[in-house]
Amino acid sequence: QVQLRESGGGLVQAGGSLRLSCVSSGSIFGRSTMGWYRQVAGKQREVVATITSGGYTNYADSVKGRFTISRDSAKNTVYLQMNSLSPDDTSVYYCYEINKLGVEFWGQGTQVTVSS
C-alpha cells in the first residue's frame, strides 16, 4: 500500500518562501513520477509541478520561475521549493505519485496560506 505524507505547509507573507516535503512509502519510488497539485475548495485542481523518474520536470505556467520540484531517491522524498509566494498561491497542496502501471496515489494535503 502506497502512502504519501506531506509536510512543510503553513502561513507565510507575500514574497516569502516555503518548502514542502513528501515522503513516499510502499512503492518503488525510483520508478514513479511524482508531483504536486493544489486545490481550493470548489475549484478544479491544478497540477503545479511534476518530476519523472529520470528527473524531467514540468511546471504550470502560474508557478514557472518561482517553484522548483526535486526528488531524493535515497530518502523516497519529493520536495517543492516555493519562492515569491503570493496570495494566489493559497491552497491545499497535495503530493501525488504515479507508478509504472499508471496507478495514481495522493496524500492528505498540506495547507499553504499566503497573507498579503
PDB file as gemmi writes it, atoms N, CA and C in Angstrom:
CRYST1    1.000    1.000    1.000  90.00  90.00  90.00 P 1                      
ATOM      1  N   GLN A   1       0.848  -1.183   0.000  1.00  0.00           N  
ATOM      2  CA  GLN A   1       0.000   0.000   0.000  1.00  0.00           C  
ATOM      3  C   GLN A   1       0.896   1.251   0.000  1.00  0.00           C  
ATOM      4  N   VAL A   2       0.714   2.085  -1.016  1.00  0.00           N  
ATOM      5  CA  VAL A   2       1.499   3.308  -1.102  1.00  0.00           C  
ATOM      6  C   VAL A   2       0.916   4.353  -0.156  1.00  0.00           C  
ATOM      7  N   GLN A   3       1.788   4.973   0.586  1.00  0.00           N  
ATOM      8  CA  GLN A   3       1.374   6.074   1.452  1.00  0.00           C  
ATOM      9  C   GLN A   3       2.259   7.277   1.185  1.00  0.00           C  
ATOM     10  N   LEU A   4       1.623   8.430   1.114  1.00  0.00           N  
ATOM     11  CA  LEU A   4       2.329   9.681   0.898  1.00  0.00           C  
ATOM     12  C   LEU A   4       2.025  10.605   2.061  1.00  0.00           C  
ATOM     13  N   ARG A   5       3.077  11.191   2.591  1.00  0.00           N  
ATOM     14  CA  ARG A   5       2.891  12.077   3.747  1.00  0.00           C  
ATOM     15  C   ARG A   5       3.561  13.409   3.481  1.00  0.00           C  
ATOM     16  N   GLU A   6       2.740  14.460   3.391  1.00  0.00           N  
ATOM     17  CA  GLU A   6       3.251  15.805   3.123  1.00  0.00           C  
ATOM     18  C   GLU A   6       3.549  16.542   4.422  1.00  0.00           C  
ATOM     19  N   SER A   7       4.454  17.490   4.321  1.00  0.00           N  
ATOM     20  CA  SER A   7       4.743  18.393   5.434  1.00  0.00           C  
ATOM     21  C   SER A   7       5.321  19.686   4.872  1.00  0.00           C  
ATOM     22  N   GLY A   8       5.360  20.697   5.717  1.00  0.00           N  
ATOM     23  CA  GLY A   8       6.004  21.947   5.323  1.00  0.00           C  
ATOM     24  C   GLY A   8       5.065  23.094   5.025  1.00  0.00           C  
ATOM     25  N   GLY A   9       3.771  22.833   5.024  1.00  0.00           N  
ATOM     26  CA  GLY A   9       2.843  23.929   4.782  1.00  0.00           C  
ATOM     27  C   GLY A   9       2.784  24.880   5.954  1.00  0.00           C  
ATOM     28  N   GLY A  10       2.073  25.983   5.764  1.00  0.00           N  
ATOM     29  CA  GLY A  10       1.946  26.947   6.842  1.00  0.00           C  
ATOM     30  C   GLY A  10       1.515  28.293   6.335  1.00  0.00           C  
ATOM     31  N   LEU A  11       1.698  29.285   7.188  1.00  0.00           N  
ATOM     32  CA  LEU A  11       1.326  30.659   6.878  1.00  0.00           C  
ATOM     33  C   LEU A  11       2.592  31.461   6.597  1.00  0.00           C  
ATOM     34  N   VAL A  12       2.571  32.188   5.498  1.00  0.00           N  
ATOM     35  CA  VAL A  12       3.727  32.990   5.113  1.00  0.00           C  
ATOM     36  C   VAL A  12       3.240  34.292   4.498  1.00  0.00           C  
ATOM     37  N   GLN A  13       4.040  35.321   4.618  1.00  0.00           N  
ATOM     38  CA  GLN A  13       3.682  36.591   3.998  1.00  0.00           C  
ATOM     39  C   GLN A  13       4.005  36.579   2.507  1.00  0.00           C  
ATOM     40  N   ALA A  14       3.311  37.411   1.790  1.00  0.00           N  
ATOM     41  CA  ALA A  14       3.577  37.536   0.358  1.00  0.00           C  
ATOM     42  C   ALA A  14       5.045  37.862   0.131  1.00  0.00           C  
ATOM     43  N   GLY A  15       5.619  37.209  -0.869  1.00  0.00           N  
ATOM     44  CA  GLY A  15       7.037  37.377  -1.147  1.00  0.00           C  
ATOM     45  C   GLY A  15       7.923  36.382  -0.446  1.00  0.00           C  
ATOM     46  N   GLY A  16       7.346  35.649   0.486  1.00  0.00           N  
ATOM     47  CA  GLY A  16       8.105  34.683   1.255  1.00  0.00           C  
ATOM     48  C   GLY A  16       8.257  33.344   0.546  1.00  0.00           C  
ATOM     49  N   SER A  17       8.849  32.401   1.267  1.00  0.00           N  
ATOM     50  CA  SER A  17       9.138  31.080   0.710  1.00  0.00           C  
ATOM     51  C   SER A  17       8.705  29.979   1.671  1.00  0.00           C  
ATOM     52  N   LEU A  18       8.406  28.848   1.089  1.00  0.00           N  
ATOM     53  CA  LEU A  18       8.143  27.630   1.851  1.00  0.00           C  
ATOM     54  C   LEU A  18       8.705  26.452   1.070  1.00  0.00           C  
ATOM     55  N   ARG A  19       9.048  25.408   1.783  1.00  0.00           N  
ATOM     56  CA  ARG A  19       9.448  24.169   1.126  1.00  0.00           C  
ATOM     57  C   ARG A  19       8.561  23.040   1.621  1.00  0.00           C  
ATOM     58  N   LEU A  20       7.879  22.433   0.696  1.00  0.00           N  
ATOM     59  CA  LEU A  20       7.048  21.285   1.021  1.00  0.00           C  
ATOM     60  C   LEU A  20       7.843  20.001   0.804  1.00  0.00           C  
ATOM     61  N   SER A  21       7.569  19.022   1.636  1.00  0.00           N  
ATOM     62  CA  SER A  21       8.201  17.718   1.500  1.00  0.00           C  
ATOM     63  C   SER A  21       7.127  16.642   1.452  1.00  0.00           C  
ATOM     64  N   CYS A  22       7.440  15.563   0.774  1.00  0.00           N  
ATOM     65  CA  CYS A  22       6.503  14.440   0.694  1.00  0.00           C  
ATOM     66  C   CYS A  22       7.314  13.146   0.723  1.00  0.00           C  
ATOM     67  N   VAL A  23       7.058  12.356   1.743  1.00  0.00           N  
ATOM     68  CA  VAL A  23       7.737  11.078   1.867  1.00  0.00           C  
ATOM     69  C   VAL A  23       6.821   9.970   1.365  1.00  0.00           C  
ATOM     70  N   SER A  24       7.354   9.145   0.495  1.00  0.00           N  
ATOM     71  CA  SER A  24       6.590   8.033  -0.067  1.00  0.00           C  
ATOM     72  C   SER A  24       7.032   6.722   0.564  1.00  0.00           C  
ATOM     73  N   SER A  25       6.085   5.873   0.851  1.00  0.00           N  
ATOM     74  CA  SER A  25       6.412   4.541   1.359  1.00  0.00           C  
ATOM     75  C   SER A  25       5.513   3.517   0.683  1.00  0.00           C  
ATOM     76  N   GLY A  26       6.031   2.321   0.541  1.00  0.00           N  
ATOM     77  CA  GLY A  26       5.245   1.242  -0.028  1.00  0.00           C  
ATOM     78  C   GLY A  26       5.295   1.143  -1.538  1.00  0.00           C  
ATOM     79  N   SER A  27       6.166   1.911  -2.172  1.00  0.00           N  
ATOM     80  CA  SER A  27       6.250   1.848  -3.631  1.00  0.00           C  
ATOM     81  C   SER A  27       7.703   1.728  -4.055  1.00  0.00           C  
ATOM     82  N   ILE A  28       7.877   1.489  -5.348  1.00  0.00           N  
ATOM     83  CA  ILE A  28       9.231   1.527  -5.896  1.00  0.00           C  
ATOM     84  C   ILE A  28       9.456   2.969  -6.330  1.00  0.00           C  
ATOM     85  N   PHE A  29       9.835   3.777  -5.372  1.00  0.00           N  
ATOM     86  CA  PHE A  29       9.863   5.225  -5.551  1.00  0.00           C  
ATOM     87  C   PHE A  29      10.649   5.641  -6.789  1.00  0.00           C  
ATOM     88  N   GLY A  30      11.778   5.023  -7.014  1.00  0.00           N  
ATOM     89  CA  GLY A  30      12.649   5.450  -8.096  1.00  0.00           C  
ATOM     90  C   GLY A  30      12.045   5.261  -9.473  1.00  0.00           C  
ATOM     91  N   ARG A  31      10.976   4.496  -9.579  1.00  0.00           N  
ATOM     92  CA  ARG A  31      10.349   4.234 -10.876  1.00  0.00           C  
ATOM     93  C   ARG A  31       9.078   5.047 -11.084  1.00  0.00           C  
ATOM     94  N   SER A  32       8.752   5.883 -10.124  1.00  0.00           N  
ATOM     95  CA  SER A  32       7.487   6.600 -10.196  1.00  0.00           C  
ATOM     96  C   SER A  32       7.673   8.045 -10.631  1.00  0.00           C  
ATOM     97  N   THR A  33       6.646   8.571 -11.258  1.00  0.00           N  
ATOM     98  CA  THR A  33       6.545  10.012 -11.486  1.00  0.00           C  
ATOM     99  C   THR A  33       5.913  10.627 -10.246  1.00  0.00           C  
ATOM    100  N   MET A  34       6.489  11.692  -9.776  1.00  0.00           N  
ATOM    101  CA  MET A  34       5.997  12.372  -8.591  1.00  0.00           C  
ATOM    102  C   MET A  34       5.565  13.780  -8.957  1.00  0.00           C  
ATOM    103  N   GLY A  35       4.704  14.321  -8.141  1.00  0.00           N  
ATOM    104  CA  GLY A  35       4.289  15.686  -8.429  1.00  0.00           C  
ATOM    105  C   GLY A  35       3.498  16.300  -7.300  1.00  0.00           C  
ATOM    106  N   TRP A  36       3.132  17.531  -7.542  1.00  0.00           N  
ATOM    107  CA  TRP A  36       2.313  18.282  -6.599  1.00  0.00           C  
ATOM    108  C   TRP A  36       1.149  18.922  -7.372  1.00  0.00           C  
ATOM    109  N   TYR A  37       0.003  18.879  -6.764  1.00  0.00           N  
ATOM    110  CA  TYR A  37      -1.097  19.664  -7.289  1.00  0.00           C  
ATOM    111  C   TYR A  37      -1.712  20.437  -6.134  1.00  0.00           C  
ATOM    112  N   ARG A  38      -2.485  21.427  -6.471  1.00  0.00           N  
ATOM    113  CA  ARG A  38      -3.159  22.212  -5.439  1.00  0.00           C  
ATOM    114  C   ARG A  38      -4.625  22.358  -5.790  1.00  0.00           C  
ATOM    115  N   GLN A  39      -5.393  22.532  -4.784  1.00  0.00           N  
ATOM    116  CA  GLN A  39      -6.830  22.635  -4.993  1.00  0.00           C  
ATOM    117  C   GLN A  39      -7.453  23.502  -3.924  1.00  0.00           C  
ATOM    118  N   VAL A  40      -8.226  24.471  -4.379  1.00  0.00           N  
ATOM    119  CA  VAL A  40      -9.036  25.304  -3.500  1.00  0.00           C  
ATOM    120  C   VAL A  40     -10.445  24.723  -3.522  1.00  0.00           C  
ATOM    121  N   ALA A  41     -11.087  24.707  -2.376  1.00  0.00           N  
ATOM    122  CA  ALA A  41     -12.431  24.134  -2.274  1.00  0.00           C  
ATOM    123  C   ALA A  41     -13.356  24.743  -3.324  1.00  0.00           C  
ATOM    124  N   GLY A  42     -14.021  23.871  -4.068  1.00  0.00           N  
ATOM    125  CA  GLY A  42     -14.971  24.322  -5.069  1.00  0.00           C  
ATOM    126  C   GLY A  42     -14.360  24.607  -6.426  1.00  0.00           C  
ATOM    127  N   LYS A  43     -13.053  24.435  -6.540  1.00  0.00           N  
ATOM    128  CA  LYS A  43     -12.379  24.684  -7.819  1.00  0.00           C  
ATOM    129  C   LYS A  43     -11.661  23.425  -8.280  1.00  0.00           C  
ATOM    130  N   GLN A  44     -11.350  23.409  -9.574  1.00  0.00           N  
ATOM    131  CA  GLN A  44     -10.618  22.270 -10.125  1.00  0.00           C  
ATOM    132  C   GLN A  44      -9.190  22.257  -9.601  1.00  0.00           C  
ATOM    133  N   ARG A  45      -8.641  21.079  -9.507  1.00  0.00           N  
ATOM    134  CA  ARG A  45      -7.270  21.002  -9.068  1.00  0.00           C  
ATOM    135  C   ARG A  45      -6.329  21.470 -10.177  1.00  0.00           C  
ATOM    136  N   GLU A  46      -5.213  21.988  -9.766  1.00  0.00           N  
ATOM    137  CA  GLU A  46      -4.202  22.470 -10.698  1.00  0.00           C  
ATOM    138  C   GLU A  46      -2.907  21.708 -10.422  1.00  0.00           C  
ATOM    139  N   VAL A  47      -2.419  21.030 -11.437  1.00  0.00           N  
ATOM    140  CA  VAL A  47      -1.138  20.365 -11.302  1.00  0.00           C  
ATOM    141  C   VAL A  47      -0.048  21.437 -11.333  1.00  0.00           C  
ATOM    142  N   VAL A  48       0.710  21.513 -10.262  1.00  0.00           N  
ATOM    143  CA  VAL A  48       1.698  22.578 -10.107  1.00  0.00           C  
ATOM    144  C   VAL A  48       3.040  22.180 -10.710  1.00  0.00           C  
ATOM    145  N   ALA A  49       3.480  20.966 -10.414  1.00  0.00           N  
ATOM    146  CA  ALA A  49       4.800  20.530 -10.873  1.00  0.00           C  
ATOM    147  C   ALA A  49       4.867  19.025 -10.870  1.00  0.00           C  
ATOM    148  N   THR A  50       5.638  18.481 -11.804  1.00  0.00           N  
ATOM    149  CA  THR A  50       5.878  17.041 -11.844  1.00  0.00           C  
ATOM    150  C   THR A  50       7.353  16.781 -12.084  1.00  0.00           C  
ATOM    151  N   ILE A  51       7.786  15.613 -11.665  1.00  0.00           N  
ATOM    152  CA  ILE A  51       9.152  15.181 -11.921  1.00  0.00           C  
ATOM    153  C   ILE A  51       9.121  13.680 -12.203  1.00  0.00           C  
ATOM    154  N   THR A  52       9.709  13.296 -13.315  1.00  0.00           N  
ATOM    155  CA  THR A  52       9.698  11.888 -13.689  1.00  0.00           C  
ATOM    156  C   THR A  52      10.820  11.133 -12.980  1.00  0.00           C  
ATOM    157  N   SER A  53      10.814   9.838 -13.165  1.00  0.00           N  
ATOM    158  CA  SER A  53      11.868   9.012 -12.558  1.00  0.00           C  
ATOM    159  C   SER A  53      13.233   9.390 -13.123  1.00  0.00           C  
ATOM    160  N   GLY A  54      13.249   9.937 -14.333  1.00  0.00           N  
ATOM    161  CA  GLY A  54      14.508  10.346 -14.953  1.00  0.00           C  
ATOM    162  C   GLY A  54      14.907  11.770 -14.631  1.00  0.00           C  
ATOM    163  N   GLY A  55      14.073  12.442 -13.825  1.00  0.00           N  
ATOM    164  CA  GLY A  55      14.410  13.797 -13.407  1.00  0.00           C  
ATOM    165  C   GLY A  55      13.877  14.897 -14.303  1.00  0.00           C  
ATOM    166  N   TYR A  56      13.057  14.529 -15.295  1.00  0.00           N  
ATOM    167  CA  TYR A  56      12.470  15.564 -16.152  1.00  0.00           C  
ATOM    168  C   TYR A  56      11.372  16.271 -15.371  1.00  0.00           C  
ATOM    169  N   THR A  57      11.382  17.607 -15.430  1.00  0.00           N  
ATOM    170  CA  THR A  57      10.416  18.393 -14.667  1.00  0.00           C  
ATOM    171  C   THR A  57       9.487  19.174 -15.572  1.00  0.00           C  
ATOM    172  N   ASN A  58       8.312  19.468 -15.049  1.00  0.00           N  
ATOM    173  CA  ASN A  58       7.346  20.269 -15.781  1.00  0.00           C  
ATOM    174  C   ASN A  58       6.575  21.094 -14.764  1.00  0.00           C  
ATOM    175  N   TYR A  59       6.237  22.334 -15.157  1.00  0.00           N  
ATOM    176  CA  TYR A  59       5.590  23.251 -14.229  1.00  0.00           C  
ATOM    177  C   TYR A  59       4.374  23.902 -14.871  1.00  0.00           C  
ATOM    178  N   ALA A  60       3.424  24.229 -14.045  1.00  0.00           N  
ATOM    179  CA  ALA A  60       2.316  25.057 -14.501  1.00  0.00           C  
ATOM    180  C   ALA A  60       2.852  26.450 -14.809  1.00  0.00           C  
ATOM    181  N   ASP A  61       2.252  27.113 -15.783  1.00  0.00           N  
ATOM    182  CA  ASP A  61       2.703  28.457 -16.153  1.00  0.00           C  
ATOM    183  C   ASP A  61       2.640  29.409 -14.962  1.00  0.00           C  
ATOM    184  N   SER A  62       1.682  29.188 -14.087  1.00  0.00           N  
ATOM    185  CA  SER A  62       1.472  30.094 -12.962  1.00  0.00           C  
ATOM    186  C   SER A  62       2.602  30.059 -11.937  1.00  0.00           C  
ATOM    187  N   VAL A  63       3.441  29.033 -11.978  1.00  0.00           N  
ATOM    188  CA  VAL A  63       4.500  28.919 -10.980  1.00  0.00           C  
ATOM    189  C   VAL A  63       5.897  28.870 -11.584  1.00  0.00           C  
ATOM    190  N   LYS A  64       5.988  28.877 -12.891  1.00  0.00           N  
ATOM    191  CA  LYS A  64       7.298  28.808 -13.537  1.00  0.00           C  
ATOM    192  C   LYS A  64       8.190  29.940 -13.072  1.00  0.00           C  
ATOM    193  N   GLY A  65       9.423  29.590 -12.753  1.00  0.00           N  
ATOM    194  CA  GLY A  65      10.369  30.590 -12.299  1.00  0.00           C  
ATOM    195  C   GLY A  65      10.299  30.876 -10.810  1.00  0.00           C  
ATOM    196  N   ARG A  66       9.256  30.360 -10.146  1.00  0.00           N  
ATOM    197  CA  ARG A  66       9.114  30.593  -8.703  1.00  0.00           C  
ATOM    198  C   ARG A  66       9.193  29.297  -7.905  1.00  0.00           C  
ATOM    199  N   PHE A  67       8.682  28.214  -8.470  1.00  0.00           N  
ATOM    200  CA  PHE A  67       8.658  26.926  -7.770  1.00  0.00           C  
ATOM    201  C   PHE A  67       9.670  25.984  -8.394  1.00  0.00           C  
ATOM    202  N   THR A  68      10.243  25.128  -7.568  1.00  0.00           N  
ATOM    203  CA  THR A  68      11.181  24.120  -8.045  1.00  0.00           C  
ATOM    204  C   THR A  68      10.855  22.779  -7.399  1.00  0.00           C  
ATOM    205  N   ILE A  69      10.673  21.779  -8.230  1.00  0.00           N  
ATOM    206  CA  ILE A  69      10.415  20.427  -7.722  1.00  0.00           C  
ATOM    207  C   ILE A  69      11.709  19.630  -7.819  1.00  0.00           C  
ATOM    208  N   SER A  70      11.939  18.802  -6.825  1.00  0.00           N  
ATOM    209  CA  SER A  70      13.125  17.948  -6.827  1.00  0.00           C  
ATOM    210  C   SER A  70      12.794  16.653  -6.070  1.00  0.00           C  
ATOM    211  N   ARG A  71      13.667  15.679  -6.237  1.00  0.00           N  
ATOM    212  CA  ARG A  71      13.430  14.407  -5.548  1.00  0.00           C  
ATOM    213  C   ARG A  71      14.743  13.844  -5.043  1.00  0.00           C  
ATOM    214  N   ASP A  72      14.650  13.141  -3.934  1.00  0.00           N  
ATOM    215  CA  ASP A  72      15.800  12.466  -3.342  1.00  0.00           C  
ATOM    216  C   ASP A  72      15.412  10.993  -3.223  1.00  0.00           C  
ATOM    217  N   SER A  73      15.900  10.190  -4.141  1.00  0.00           N  
ATOM    218  CA  SER A  73      15.505   8.778  -4.161  1.00  0.00           C  
ATOM    219  C   SER A  73      16.012   8.029  -2.939  1.00  0.00           C  
ATOM    220  N   ALA A  74      17.124   8.454  -2.394  1.00  0.00           N  
ATOM    221  CA  ALA A  74      17.662   7.785  -1.206  1.00  0.00           C  
ATOM    222  C   ALA A  74      16.720   7.951  -0.013  1.00  0.00           C  
ATOM    223  N   LYS A  75      15.951   9.037  -0.014  1.00  0.00           N  
ATOM    224  CA  LYS A  75      15.028   9.310   1.086  1.00  0.00           C  
ATOM    225  C   LYS A  75      13.573   9.094   0.688  1.00  0.00           C  
ATOM    226  N   ASN A  76      13.344   8.636  -0.545  1.00  0.00           N  
ATOM    227  CA  ASN A  76      11.964   8.463  -1.042  1.00  0.00           C  
ATOM    228  C   ASN A  76      11.145   9.734  -0.825  1.00  0.00           C  
ATOM    229  N   THR A  77      11.753  10.846  -1.129  1.00  0.00           N  
ATOM    230  CA  THR A  77      11.129  12.137  -0.824  1.00  0.00           C  
ATOM    231  C   THR A  77      11.136  13.041  -2.044  1.00  0.00           C  
ATOM    232  N   VAL A  78      10.042  13.743  -2.229  1.00  0.00           N  
ATOM    233  CA  VAL A  78       9.956  14.769  -3.254  1.00  0.00           C  
ATOM    234  C   VAL A  78       9.709  16.103  -2.558  1.00  0.00           C  
ATOM    235  N   TYR A  79      10.308  17.144  -3.099  1.00  0.00           N  
ATOM    236  CA  TYR A  79      10.221  18.477  -2.495  1.00  0.00           C  
ATOM    237  C   TYR A  79       9.595  19.461  -3.475  1.00  0.00           C  
ATOM    238  N   LEU A  80       9.014  20.499  -2.913  1.00  0.00           N  
ATOM    239  CA  LEU A  80       8.553  21.620  -3.715  1.00  0.00           C  
ATOM    240  C   LEU A  80       9.018  22.898  -3.024  1.00  0.00           C  
ATOM    241  N   GLN A  81      10.027  23.521  -3.611  1.00  0.00           N  
ATOM    242  CA  GLN A  81      10.511  24.800  -3.100  1.00  0.00           C  
ATOM    243  C   GLN A  81       9.677  25.900  -3.738  1.00  0.00           C  
ATOM    244  N   MET A  82       9.038  26.698  -2.909  1.00  0.00           N  
ATOM    245  CA  MET A  82       8.148  27.745  -3.392  1.00  0.00           C  
ATOM    246  C   MET A  82       8.688  29.099  -2.957  1.00  0.00           C  
ATOM    247  N   ASN A  83       9.029  29.917  -3.926  1.00  0.00           N  
ATOM    248  CA  ASN A  83       9.556  31.260  -3.662  1.00  0.00           C  
ATOM    249  C   ASN A  83       8.613  32.318  -4.214  1.00  0.00           C  
ATOM    250  N   SER A  84       8.805  33.529  -3.769  1.00  0.00           N  
ATOM    251  CA  SER A  84       8.000  34.670  -4.236  1.00  0.00           C  
ATOM    252  C   SER A  84       6.506  34.355  -4.173  1.00  0.00           C  
ATOM    253  N   LEU A  85       6.098  33.841  -3.062  1.00  0.00           N  
ATOM    254  CA  LEU A  85       4.702  33.431  -2.914  1.00  0.00           C  
ATOM    255  C   LEU A  85       3.771  34.637  -2.911  1.00  0.00           C  
ATOM    256  N   SER A  86       2.600  34.426  -3.462  1.00  0.00           N  
ATOM    257  CA  SER A  86       1.571  35.455  -3.487  1.00  0.00           C  
ATOM    258  C   SER A  86       0.278  34.870  -2.911  1.00  0.00           C  
ATOM    259  N   PRO A  87      -0.669  35.737  -2.550  1.00  0.00           N  
ATOM    260  CA  PRO A  87      -1.941  35.225  -2.023  1.00  0.00           C  
ATOM    261  C   PRO A  87      -2.638  34.256  -2.980  1.00  0.00           C  
ATOM    262  N   ASP A  88      -2.386  34.399  -4.277  1.00  0.00           N  
ATOM    263  CA  ASP A  88      -2.989  33.478  -5.251  1.00  0.00           C  
ATOM    264  C   ASP A  88      -2.475  32.052  -5.107  1.00  0.00           C  
ATOM    265  N   ASP A  89      -1.376  31.877  -4.403  1.00  0.00           N  
ATOM    266  CA  ASP A  89      -0.833  30.537  -4.182  1.00  0.00           C  
ATOM    267  C   ASP A  89      -1.480  29.835  -2.993  1.00  0.00           C  
ATOM    268  N   THR A  90      -2.326  30.547  -2.282  1.00  0.00           N  
ATOM    269  CA  THR A  90      -3.012  29.946  -1.137  1.00  0.00           C  
ATOM    270  C   THR A  90      -3.871  28.781  -1.598  1.00  0.00           C  
ATOM    271  N   SER A  91      -3.660  27.631  -0.988  1.00  0.00           N  
ATOM    272  CA  SER A  91      -4.375  26.433  -1.396  1.00  0.00           C  
ATOM    273  C   SER A  91      -3.964  25.265  -0.500  1.00  0.00           C  
ATOM    274  N   VAL A  92      -4.628  24.156  -0.671  1.00  0.00           N  
ATOM    275  CA  VAL A  92      -4.139  22.898  -0.108  1.00  0.00           C  
ATOM    276  C   VAL A  92      -3.284  22.241  -1.183  1.00  0.00           C  
ATOM    277  N   TYR A  93      -2.088  21.858  -0.798  1.00  0.00           N  
ATOM    278  CA  TYR A  93      -1.156  21.248  -1.735  1.00  0.00           C  
ATOM    279  C   TYR A  93      -1.077  19.752  -1.450  1.00  0.00           C  
ATOM    280  N   TYR A  94      -1.219  18.982  -2.515  1.00  0.00           N  
ATOM    281  CA  TYR A  94      -1.207  17.529  -2.411  1.00  0.00           C  
ATOM    282  C   TYR A  94      -0.026  16.960  -3.201  1.00  0.00           C  
ATOM    283  N   CYS A  95       0.613  16.010  -2.597  1.00  0.00           N  
ATOM    284  CA  CYS A  95       1.647  15.241  -3.272  1.00  0.00           C  
ATOM    285  C   CYS A  95       0.976  14.063  -3.976  1.00  0.00           C  
ATOM    286  N   TYR A  96       1.450  13.727  -5.170  1.00  0.00           N  
ATOM    287  CA  TYR A  96       0.902  12.549  -5.823  1.00  0.00           C  
ATOM    288  C   TYR A  96       2.031  11.736  -6.446  1.00  0.00           C  
ATOM    289  N   GLU A  97       1.714  10.489  -6.658  1.00  0.00           N  
ATOM    290  CA  GLU A  97       2.677   9.551  -7.237  1.00  0.00           C  
ATOM    291  C   GLU A  97       1.957   8.702  -8.268  1.00  0.00           C  
ATOM    292  N   ILE A  98       2.577   8.528  -9.409  1.00  0.00           N  
ATOM    293  CA  ILE A  98       2.040   7.668 -10.458  1.00  0.00           C  
ATOM    294  C   ILE A  98       3.056   6.569 -10.708  1.00  0.00           C  
ATOM    295  N   ASN A  99       2.655   5.322 -10.442  1.00  0.00           N  
ATOM    296  CA  ASN A  99       3.621   4.248 -10.616  1.00  0.00           C  
ATOM    297  C   ASN A  99       3.670   3.793 -12.076  1.00  0.00           C  
ATOM    298  N   LYS A 100       4.497   2.815 -12.337  1.00  0.00           N  
ATOM    299  CA  LYS A 100       4.721   2.384 -13.721  1.00  0.00           C  
ATOM    300  C   LYS A 100       3.479   1.751 -14.344  1.00  0.00           C  
ATOM    301  N   LEU A 101       2.512   1.365 -13.520  1.00  0.00           N  
ATOM    302  CA  LEU A 101       1.262   0.812 -14.049  1.00  0.00           C  
ATOM    303  C   LEU A 101       0.245   1.918 -14.320  1.00  0.00           C  
ATOM    304  N   GLY A 102       0.621   3.155 -14.023  1.00  0.00           N  
ATOM    305  CA  GLY A 102      -0.289   4.266 -14.243  1.00  0.00           C  
ATOM    306  C   GLY A 102      -1.270   4.501 -13.119  1.00  0.00           C  
ATOM    307  N   VAL A 103      -1.073   3.825 -12.009  1.00  0.00           N  
ATOM    308  CA  VAL A 103      -1.962   3.992 -10.866  1.00  0.00           C  
ATOM    309  C   VAL A 103      -1.512   5.217 -10.076  1.00  0.00           C  
ATOM    310  N   GLU A 104      -2.463   6.053  -9.730  1.00  0.00           N  
ATOM    311  CA  GLU A 104      -2.147   7.296  -9.029  1.00  0.00           C  
ATOM    312  C   GLU A 104      -2.485   7.190  -7.549  1.00  0.00           C  
ATOM    313  N   PHE A 105      -1.613   7.736  -6.748  1.00  0.00           N  
ATOM    314  CA  PHE A 105      -1.818   7.821  -5.308  1.00  0.00           C  
ATOM    315  C   PHE A 105      -1.603   9.276  -4.898  1.00  0.00           C  
ATOM    316  N   TRP A 106      -2.243   9.689  -3.825  1.00  0.00           N  
ATOM    317  CA  TRP A 106      -2.021  11.051  -3.340  1.00  0.00           C  
ATOM    318  C   TRP A 106      -2.099  11.085  -1.835  1.00  0.00           C  
ATOM    319  N   GLY A 107      -1.514  12.137  -1.283  1.00  0.00           N  
ATOM    320  CA  GLY A 107      -1.502  12.302   0.152  1.00  0.00           C  
ATOM    321  C   GLY A 107      -2.711  13.059   0.645  1.00  0.00           C  
ATOM    322  N   GLN A 108      -2.700  13.404   1.910  1.00  0.00           N  
ATOM    323  CA  GLN A 108      -3.847  14.076   2.529  1.00  0.00           C  
ATOM    324  C   GLN A 108      -3.776  15.588   2.404  1.00  0.00           C  
ATOM    325  N   GLY A 109      -2.649  16.092   1.936  1.00  0.00           N  
ATOM    326  CA  GLY A 109      -2.554  17.515   1.677  1.00  0.00           C  
ATOM    327  C   GLY A 109      -1.989  18.314   2.828  1.00  0.00           C  
ATOM    328  N   THR A 110      -1.424  19.450   2.479  1.00  0.00           N  
ATOM    329  CA  THR A 110      -0.924  20.387   3.477  1.00  0.00           C  
ATOM    330  C   THR A 110      -1.349  21.801   3.062  1.00  0.00           C  
ATOM    331  N   GLN A 111      -1.824  22.551   4.023  1.00  0.00           N  
ATOM    332  CA  GLN A 111      -2.355  23.882   3.734  1.00  0.00           C  
ATOM    333  C   GLN A 111      -1.228  24.896   3.621  1.00  0.00           C  
ATOM    334  N   VAL A 112      -1.292  25.673   2.564  1.00  0.00           N  
ATOM    335  CA  VAL A 112      -0.389  26.810   2.385  1.00  0.00           C  
ATOM    336  C   VAL A 112      -1.245  28.068   2.319  1.00  0.00           C  
ATOM    337  N   THR A 113      -0.956  29.006   3.195  1.00  0.00           N  
ATOM    338  CA  THR A 113      -1.692  30.263   3.232  1.00  0.00           C  
ATOM    339  C   THR A 113      -0.700  31.416   3.105  1.00  0.00           C  
ATOM    340  N   VAL A 114      -0.944  32.264   2.120  1.00  0.00           N  
ATOM    341  CA  VAL A 114      -0.068  33.408   1.883  1.00  0.00           C  
ATOM    342  C   VAL A 114      -0.858  34.674   2.176  1.00  0.00           C  
ATOM    343  N   SER A 115      -0.387  35.432   3.127  1.00  0.00           N  
ATOM    344  CA  SER A 115      -1.078  36.676   3.506  1.00  0.00           C  
ATOM    345  C   SER A 115      -0.512  37.850   2.718  1.00  0.00           C  
ATOM    346  N   SER A 116      -1.387  38.817   2.456  1.00  0.00           N  
ATOM    347  CA  SER A 116      -0.950  39.998   1.681  1.00  0.00           C  
ATOM    348  C   SER A 116      -0.394  41.080   2.581  1.00  0.00           C  
TER     349      SER A 116                                                      
END                                                                             
